[in-house]
Amino acid sequence: MAEAVLAEERGRIRIGLREIGGAAVALVLAGVFAYWFFELRGRESTDDAFVEGHMVFLSPRVAGQVSEVLVEENAHVKAGQPLVRLDPADFQVRVDHARADLDAAKNHMAQSSAASEAASAQARAAAVRVKHAEQELERAQGLFDRKVSSQNSLDSAIANRDAAVAQLHAAQQREVAERAMIANQAPVMQAEASLHEAELALSHTVISAPFDGDVGKKSVELGANVSPGQPLLALTAREGNWVSANFKETQVGKMKVGDPVEIQVDAYPDRVFHGHVESISPATGAKYALLPPDNATGNFTKVVQRIPVKIVLDGHNKQTIELRPGMSVIPTIETHSDRRRHAESVAAATASDKVS
């Protein structure tokens, strides 16, 4: 009898445990569903994301020997600050030569101007002589008509008049030629262009920072001979960085410009930063590859493509951290409509703050 009661009690305990276990499982499932419905649903994340920034490799525009290296690796520089200088001696010689050519061209133009004035004066004097010779011819003709003078006197007056006319024509031609030389400014303009080119080449011996940033990958050394286009060092901007996230094509259909984003940076695991989607690439990353895939040839295997999404930090946390290009991040984009409306209001408020 006691054993039957004990067995019945054990059965009730097992039934109770099963009921409790079932209720616990149902509660866990309900919690998982609620978490998915309220948190995970409408959230798209990827670990294929990195910090991007403005970076440029600086190289010389002229060939020469490095005479000064003014910065060290990882140094912070300001826009316009000289970084590398090349030996300017050869370029200074070219400037001096071009300046001498310009002075010679200007002197030649001054001489031409003086010659033109002289030719103009000679032409005026020749015109006076022609007028005087014509008057003498008229008198000789009158005397000859009255039988007062001989034929030789008349012929001499005619010859003098013709010679004066010829001298006038020659003086006028010289005046035209000299004025044409003055009007031709090509030699002076060519000399000025050569001087400007030489001065420009001289200015290129100084390589300066195009913007504020940090120096990296410095490969230039004192005394090295460098050529145009040869990378000497890299300059990376501190501000204006963004996140480039490569989402699967099955994820981007839910995204829109302005969606809010939570950003986790591997270098700062204890912090979460906020941003928003600024733009979505018009093509997949594979289409921008050097050798894009050609699915029309060979056997085709479907691969989920990645589409780059540009994410920028919101204004209130841009200055709280230095995001360096190449850092790994994990962005999570909120695609809920109500959250999107909240992001739009935040973006509008940020824009108004910038305007003010």
Disulfide bonds with the S-S distance in Angstrom:
none
